[in-house]
Amino acid sequence: MTLDDFEKSLVEESRAREAEESRKRRKHSHHHHHHHHHHRTHEKDLENRHSKYRKRHAADRSPLQQTQDSQREKLDQEEDEWVEKPVTLSNTEALLKAIDTQNGEGQLQRDAWMEEPGALDIDYIQRGGKRPTEPIKAIPATAGTEPKLHNNELNKQYFQDLTDGKDMPDDAASKSSQNTIDFTFGDSGSRWRMTKLKAMYRRAKETGAAIEDLAIEQYGDLRAFDDAREEEVELDRRTLYGDGYVGKEKPSGELFQERKLDMGVPDKEETSVSVADEGLSQSGTVDVEAAPVPPALMDQTALNRLKAQMMKAKLKGSPEASTLEMKYNAAIKVHGNSSNSQTIVLGAMHNRMLTGGRQGEVKAVENKRGRERGLVEDNEDMSIEDMVREERRTRNQLGGDGQRFAERIAKDAKFDNDLDYLDENAAKLAKRVQKSEINLKNMAVADFRKMNRILDNCQLCHHEDSNTPPVAPIVSLATRVFLTLPTEPEISDGGACIIPIQHRGNLLECDDDEWEEIRNFMKSLTRMYHDQGRDVIFYENAAGPQRKKHAGMEVVPLPYNLGETAPAFFREAILTADEEWAQHKKLIDTLANAKQGLGKLAFRRTLVKEMPYFHVWFEIDGGLGHVVEDANRWPRGDLFAREIIGGMLDKEPNVIKRQGRWHRGEDHRMEAFRKRWRKFDWTRALTDS
């Protein structure tokens, strides 16, 4: 027999055994059910006979007995159904009790978890009474703010006295220790500090802000700013007096003390005055109230913050509201009376567009946008007086009618550059673009600020407000014009510049007196260079009138052979420099006009000051001129003339293209030039007389 056969035989035996057991269980259950059913049938027959007997004798029974019989019948019907007999533990408990009695115990002991109350017996809702509330203790405002000292603190007594409110000695040493100076004048960080100071000065000029506000923003306080100023003065003194000068090494604070005196802030030594009186002892002192410190000048942001604090205090009903209101009113008063106000007042002398009114010249635009912005348009029903007044105010403006026509085209979104469109819209394009009063004022203010910025940075202007001479060295000074040296590197050695003292956009703006002195310098320089055996040419580059540069005439000495061929060089360069097709003549021969009868007025009568131009003089009376129509194609700065002259003199490209600036201080070329110029200086007659 194999293993598989053995396993199959075991499975068959187990199945046969299970089938025999199930057959016995079914037989036993059938016998029990039949016996029980027979017993219940016999009992029901007995009950039926009794009920019939009670019904038959019901008439002879009393009502009480009938009610009891009906209740008994109901109970019999309920018990007629088969139910299992409940298990009673009376016998088991008696047996356990007997066992415990034999063991010497009086009663049965249960486990602890069995004696605990059930889940239904526990009340999870707290229905107890209110707990007694404890009285709230007042916590002082200074709780938790007391200073806590470490065990190793060295200054325990000092902090303890400070906590107790005792007076602390206010000596000068403690004050000076807060402003310790950790640098000396001229050390390694001196150059950085001076650069920082100059940058702040330049920022104040550009923005127009108060120097004190910028100093507080840059340095944190005015004392550090005054220390930097003191260092600047000391370094200037060292440069002026040389190596033998012995001065200060560190800031002494004298400038800061002067500032405090100017502001009316007395020192602490002056706040108490000793009084020798019979009623007081010799050591008695009377405190004098310090002078009220004027509030510092605030910017608009600081004023807004202060006003917000004042409004919050008023809304909350804070007692500080009145103090903040007084502080705000004082700050507003100082801000309104400050000399650094941003309000600019311009009159007719600053801008011609602000002269008189424009009644009759323009009319208001009667729509919502026009009323909101104050827009105006050209008045087609102008009288002769209105036309004359407008012509006087707007003539000789930069750009002229061409610029106004360009503005009209720029505002036309449907413009098409063809003759048909121009013919159909001739009336619309002929209208002038009239600016509103607000735009005119804004333009005047912008021009005024731009001109002030140019004047402040001009190296050829004399600054009268600070009594500062020009940065360029002055060789000879007349009443309206002065002579200076050109910037380095020079295109030709021994050159000069003739500069009007008044800031002019070009030499055509100069009056007759200025031109008389300019011609005197031209004659004297021509004699000087002829005495040296050289020829000379003069030129002016006024190709950028919008930049408002200081006008000047450049003087360039040349050898005699190059002086004779210079007109040919400039003629060829001018013809190839600008556009091929132009509205003006490419060459304007002022020398020929001077020989034809205009004389010394040939230059001033041929060119106009409103147009950008370039002019070169080969003689005192005239030369060649050119009107620059496309400024973008014209070389920047003074490069046009330098390229021509540098090519004639065979100069290096780095010398030609490099255009330097003047620097304040003594020029090493001044002494040699003055020796040569002294013999021909015509301004000596002014000083000698």
Secondary structure, 3 states (H helix, E strand, C coil): CCHHHHHHHHHHHHHHHHHHHHHHHHHHHHHHHHHHHHHHHHHHHHHHHHHHHHHHCCCCCCHHHHHHHHHHHHHHHHHCCCCCCCCCCHHHHHHHHHHHHHHCCCCCCCCHHHHCCCHHHCCCCCCCCCCCCCCCCCCCCCCCCCCCCCCCCCCHHHHHHHHHCCCCCCCHHHHHHHCCCCCCCCCCCHHHHHHHHHHHHHHHHHHCCCHHHHHHHHHCCHHHHHHHHHHHHHHHHHHHHCCCCCCCCCCCCHHHHHHHHHHCCCCHHHHEEECCCCCCCCCCEEECCCCCCCCCCCCHHHHHHHHHHHHHHHHHCCCCHHHHHHHHHHHHHHHHHCCCCCCCCCCCCCCHHHCCCCECCEEECCCHHHHHHCCEEECCCCCHHHHHHHHHHHCCCCCHHHHHHHHHHHCCCCCCCCHHHHHHCHHHHHCCCCCCHHHHHHHHHHHHHHHHHHHHHCCCCCECCCCECCCCCEEEECCCEEEECCCCCCCCCCCEEEEECCCCCCHHHCCHHHHHHHHHHHHHHHHHHHHCCCEEEEEEEECCHHHCCCCCEEEEEECHHHHHHHHHHHHHHHHHHCCCCCCCCCCEEHHHHHHHHHHHHHHHHHCCCCCCEEEEECCCCCEEEEECCCCCCCCCCCHHHHHHHHHHHCCCHHHHHCCCCCCCCCCCCHHHHHHHHHHHCCCHHHHHC
